[in-house]
Amino acid sequence: MKIKYILPIALITGAVLFSGCDDFLTTNPSVELSDDIVLTSQTGLEMLLTGTYRKMKDGNGDLHASSPIGMKSYSTGVGSIDIASYPAAGNEINGAYRFLPSSYLSDGNFASRFFQNYYEIINNTNLLIANAHNAPTLENQIKGQALIIRARCYYNLVRLYQHTYIIAKNKPGVPLYIEPSDAATVPKGRASVEEVYSRIENDLKDAIALLADFNRPDWTYYDKDVAYFLLADMYLTKNMWTEARDAAMQITSKYPLMSNAQYKNGFCEKNDEWILGYKQTDDDNWYYNSIGCVWYWETGTQWNAKMFYPTTNFVENIITPSDARYQFRKIAAQPDWYISDKFNDRRLGGQPILSDMCDLRAAEMYLVEAEARAHLNDSQALTILNNIQTLRGGKVTTTSDNLRDAILLERRKELYGEGIDLWDVKRLQKAIKRDEDKAHGGHYYSADIPVNSNKLILQIPKYEMTNNPNIEQNPDPEKVPVFTP
């Protein structure tokens, strides 16, 4: 596999990368730096890290494959039963929602974009990790952040291109490239899912050690809290309940749940619950990355792509009107639909959208901790769940209810639209059943996707199959509909 060296200097305008750093990056955006300068100087390595962060979060359109909104939109569009996709012209997420072949086959945009973008970022992180010693005063900070970015890329890749760990740990995952020289050697075959998960875990643990004393400048940088968040989610996926609980507690002991007033503020401004997010100003050009952009609103009140709206069943049967998370209403333009006010804009009606982007928030970790404790038969699981329900004004679970099901239902209520849908469908081995009922605010198209359907994983891109003789393709769902463990 040929991986390009990515340093998007044109996007770097000059900023202090670390607190306590005296040197400003004032590189002319049109300047091209040699590898020697980039990889052997502290300023060059800081620039490379800045460029890597930017590529990880930059919109370049709302479906940019490595961006948070790209992943959240894709996961929601493919996996949700509570959210429908409006069939906007040219909307690729709508194609994924409909399970069109272009959304999972090797010559489709999703299969190609995710693979290419994440491996370009991985190549950058490998360069940073291998050369961090050339910035001795920042070595641990640069290396630690690069390790988390690399781990997150591999975590997304292995979940996109293979079934969940519990049933597929011995199956082909994705190629593992962990040294800069790897890209120039013989292209690698797919490491097993187990091997990829081991690399993710080791990278995150190493990062936590390296960043033990790192105080990030703000909440847009990866630090040990981000590493613990990813570890907890990974352990949950592996059914490692004790480890998931312990990693989640590193977050729940530190980050409070947002208040109901903050929840109703439209997720457009950072609050104390946010672990990772991105500040947007008028000088930014990634407004497509604002999650409010993808929800259906009234024409003229919010500039948007009109991708998603909540189903009537979700609004009327899952979340009660007394619940703070009931952020729904109807509009004249679509009187049979509900729309959601969960994701908003700091300046309604302004163009472009000016909203902060929430990437990771603590509520997910409270629910991970509760779910892990429930599997451990720990009574504290019910207490955590009840605390969330009481705060939000929702129905309170009792000891007579099925606790695990109640926790999973609470995930749907608390985190709808935040991009966990596909991952939950896969790890919990659920079917996706949607009945077409667009005339009454239901799904625009029907779907009947069985448990462990091969439509839930992407094929390896066509260009990779052509150029890499060691790669193995995933099955064609038309010929092999379901993965059998």
N, C-alpha and C positions, 0 to 999 in steps of 0.2 A: 504494500500500500504506500503510495506516495503522499506524504503529508507536507503541506506547505508551511514555511516559516512565516508566522503572522506577527507583524508589529504595526498596528494601525496608527502610525504616527500622525496621520492627518486628523485624527480625533483627539490628539493630546494637545491641550492648550496651555499647559504649565500650571502645576499645582504642587503643594506640599503633600507628599504621600504619607508620611508618618509624623505623628506628634513628636516634637523634639528634634526634628530634622531641620537643619539650617539652610540646606540648599534647595533653591526653587528650580523647577524644570521649566526652562524658557526656550526650549527647542523650537526652531522655526518649523511649522507643520510640513513644509515642503521639503525639508532636509531628509535625505536617506542616510542612515548610519550603517556602517559596516558591522558584521558580526563581532569583530574584535572589539569595537567600541561598546556595542550593546552588552556583550557578555563579560567584559573584563572591567567594567567601571560600575560604581554604585549608581550613578545617575542613569546609565544605560539600563541596568537591571530594574531600577524603579520605573523607568519608562515602559519596559517590557511588561512588568506586572500591571501597570496602569492600563496598557493596551489590552492585556488579557482580561482584566476585569470588565473593560468596556465591551469587549466582544461577547463576554458572558451575559451581559445585561442589556446590550444595545438593541433597540427595537428594529430599525431598518424595515419597518413594516410590522404589523401586528402578528405575523406568523413566523417571525424570525426564529429559527429552530433552537437556538441556544438560549434565548431570552426567557425570563420567568413567565411573561405573559404567553409566550409561545407554548411552553410546557403546560401551563395551567389551562389554556384554551384547548390544547390537544387532548389532555387527560379528561377534561370535562366533556368535550364534544364526543369523545369515543365512549366513555364509561358511564355517563350519568343517566339515571332514569327519572330524575327530578327536574332536569333542565332540558329544554328543547332548543334546537338550532333553527333559526330563521333562515330560509333559503335565499340569502342574498346572492346576487350574481357574482360569480368568481370566488365565492367563499369556500376555501379549501377545508376549513373546519366543518362546514356543512357536509362535505363529501365524506369526512371521517365519521361524522355523526350518522350518516346513512350507510356506512360500511361499503362504500364504493371501492372497487378494486384498486383505484389510484391511491387510496389511502393506506394500503399495506403492501402492494406488490413492489418488486425490485425497481421498476422503472418509474415509480411514483415520486412525487416531490418530498413526501414525508420521509420515506426510506432513505432518500439521497441527502436531504438537508440535515437531518439529525446526525447522521453518520459523519458527514464531512465537517460540519461545524464543531462538533464535540472533539473530533480527532485533531482539528487545527488548534483548538484550545489546549488539548492534552500535550501537543507538541511544544507549545509555549511553556507549559508548566514543567515539562521535562528539562527544558533549557534553563529555566529559573532554578530548579532544584539542583541541577548539576553544577551551576555556576554561582550559586548564592555565596560561596566563600569569597568571591571577589568583592563583596560588600560586607566586610567583617563586622562593622557596627550594627548592621541590619540583617545579618545572615539568617538568624533564627526566624525573624519576622517574615522575610521574603520566602524562605523555604517552607515555613509552616502554612502560610496562606496559599502558596502554590499547591501544597499537598491536599488541602481541603478542596480547592477548585478541581484538581485532578480526580479526587475521590468522588466528588459530586457528578462529574462528567461520566465516569465509569458506572456509577450507580444508575444514572439515567439511561445510559446505553444498554446495560445488561437487562434492565427491565423493559426496554423498548423492543429489543431484538430476541428475547426469549421469555418463556413462561416463568412463573414465580419460583423462587428458590426451593420451596418445600417439595415440589414435584419435579423440578428440572435441574437440581444441583449438579448432576453428572452429565448434563447435556451441554452442547456448545454454547458458550456465551458470546463474547466478543474478543477480538485480538487485544492482547495486553502489550502496550508499548510503554516502557518505563525509563528508557534511556534515550537521550537525544540521538544517538547513533542508530537506534532501532529503525528510524524512518528511512535510513539509507541502506539498510541491509535487506536480506531476503524478506519479502512480506510474510507476515505471520498468519498462522491459522487461528481459529477461535479457541481461546482458553476456555476451560469449563466454567460454568456458572460458579461453582465452588471456588475456583481459583480467582475469579474476578472479585467475588465477595471478600475473599481473604485479603486481596490487595487493597480494597476499599477500607476494610477494617484497620489494616496496618497503617495506611496513610493517615486516617483520622486519628488514631492513637498517637502516632508520631507527631502529628500537628499539635495535638493537645499538649504534649510535653514541650515542644518548641515554643509554643505561644503562652506558656504558663504565666509569664510576666508581661505579656503584650496588652497594652491598653489602646485599643483601636481609636483612631481619630473620631469616628462616628459610626453609625449603624449601617453604613454602606459597605463596610469591610468585613471579610471573613475573620473570625477569631475562634477561640476554643468553644464558645457557646454554639456557634454554627456547627462546629465539629460534633459536639455532643448531640445536637438536634438530629443531624444526619445519622449518627450512630444509633440513637434510639429508634429512629424509623427503620433502619436496616435490621436491627435486632428484632423488631416487631415482625418484619417480613420473614425472618428466619425462625419465628416462634421461640426465640430465646427470651423468655419472659422476665427472668431476673435481671439480665443485662439490659433489656429494654426499660424496665422500671428504673434501674439505677441511673442510666444515661438521661432519661426523661427528667428525673429529679434534679439533675444539675441545672435544668431550665426552670422547672416549677418552683424550686426553692428561691429563685432569683427574680423571675418575671411575673408580675401580677396579671390577672385577667383584666382586660379593658372594661371600663364601666359601660353601662347601657347607653349613656349619653355619647360616649366615644364610639360605641358600636354603630349608633345611628348617625354618626357624622359622615358616613359614606366612604370610609377607608381611604380617605384622600389626604390625610395628614398623619404623620407618625405619632404614635403614643408609646407609653412605657411597655406595652405588651409586645411590640415589634422587636424581633430578634435580628432580622435582616430586611432591609428595604432600600429604596433608592429615592433620593430627593430630586425633584424636578423644578427647574426654574425656567424663566422665559428664554434663557440662553441655550437650553437643551433642545435637541431635535428628535427625541425619542418618545414623543407623546403617544404614539401608537402603543407604547408599552404600558400605558395606563389602563388598568383592568376595567375601569368604567367605560372605556372605549368600545368594548366588545358586547355590552349589554344593550338590549333594545330599550330605547327611550323615545319620547315624543320628538318628532321632527322639529327642529328649531330650538330645542332646549339644551341639547348636549350633542356635541359633534361625536358621532359614533359609527361603528361598523355594523351595528344591529345583528350580532351573531346569536345571542342567547336571550331566552326569557324563561321564567319558571313555569312549570306545568300547573294547571288548575288543581290536579290531585295533590301536588306538593303544598300548594298554598292553602287549600281548604281542608286537607286531611292530615297533614304532617306537622305544620307549625300553627299554633293557635294565635288568634289576634292579640291576646294578652301578652304574648311572648315578645321581648324586645327585638328578637330576630325577625319578626314579622314585618318585613320592609317591602310590602307589595301594594300595588294599586292598579286600577284600570284607567285607560285613556280612551278618548273619543275615536282616535284613529284605528284602534283595535279593540272594540268593546267586548269581545269574547276572550281576550287575553288578559293576563296579569303581566305587569312589568315589575322589575325589582329596583329598589332604591338602595340596595346594600352598597353598591360601588358608585361613587359620586365624583364630582368635579369641584375643585375649589372655586371655580368661577363659572357657574352654569351658563351655558350659551356662548361662552368664549371660545375662540379658536386660536391656537390649538388648545386641547385639554391641558390643564395645569394641575396635576394630581401626583402626590407621592405614590410610589409603588410598594405595596406590602408583599414581601417574598415569603418570609417565615415568621410565624407568630406563635406565642406560647400556648394558646388554647389547644393546638394540636398535641402538644406535649402533655398537657393535663389529661387529654383523652387517651394518649398512648400509655401514660402511667396507669390510668384507671383500667384500661383493657388488659395490660400486663398483670396488674394485681388481681383482676378477676380470674385470670387463668391460674394464678397462684393461690386461689381461694382466700384471698386477703380481704377482710371486711372493709378495709380502707378504700377499696375500689368504689363501693357504694357511696361513701362519704364524699369522695372527689366528684363523683357524678352528681350527687345531690347539691353540692355547692354550686356547680355550674348551672343546674336547672333552677335553683332558687334565685341566683343572681339574675338570670335572664327572664324569670317569671314564667317558666315552662312547667309542664306536667312533671311532678316529682316521682321518681321510681321508688318502689318499696321493696322490702325483702321478699315479697310474694311474686315479684315480676322476674322475668328472665334477665339477669343482670348483663350478660354479654350482649344480648340483642339490644338492650336499652342503651348500652354504651355506643354501639354501632349506629343506632338511630340518632343519638346525640351528635355523632360526627356529621351525619347528614344535615342536621339542623344548624349546627355551629359553623360548619366549614363549607357550606354549599357555595359553589362557584369559585373555590380556591384551589382547584386542581388536584384533588385526591381521588377522584372518581375511578379512573382507570386502574390506579394502583390498588385500590380496595377491591375492585372487581377481580383482579388477578390474584392477589394474595389470599383472598377469602374464597376464591374459586366459585364465583357467582355467575349465573346466566344474566343476560341483558334482554329483557322483554319490554318492548314498547308497542303500544297499540295506537295506530293513527287516529287522531281525533282533533285535528287542527281547527275544526269549526267550534270547538268548545274549549279552546286554550290548552289542548293536549299536545302530543307529539305531532310534528308535521309529517313524519314518515314512520311506518312500523318497522320493527326490528325483532328478530328472534335469534339471538346469538347464544349458543349453548355454552355450558361450562367448559373452560379451557379451549375455546375455539381458536383455531390458528389465524383467524382474522384479528385477534387481539395482539398479535406480535407483527413486527415489520420484517419484511424480507431484507436480506443483505442487498445493498444497492447494486444495480446492474454494472456500473463502472468498476466496482470493487470485484465483482465476480469475473469480469473480463481481465483485469490487471493483476489479480492475486491468485496464482494457481493453487495456493494452500487453503483457500477459504471454502467453507461449506455453506450451502444455501439452506434456508428454512423452507419447509414444505409449502406448496401452493395450496391454499385453503380450498380451492375448487376440487382438488384431487384428494387431499387429506384434510377433511373439515375440522377434526378435533384432535388435540394432542392427548395421547394416552400415556400416562406415567408408567 
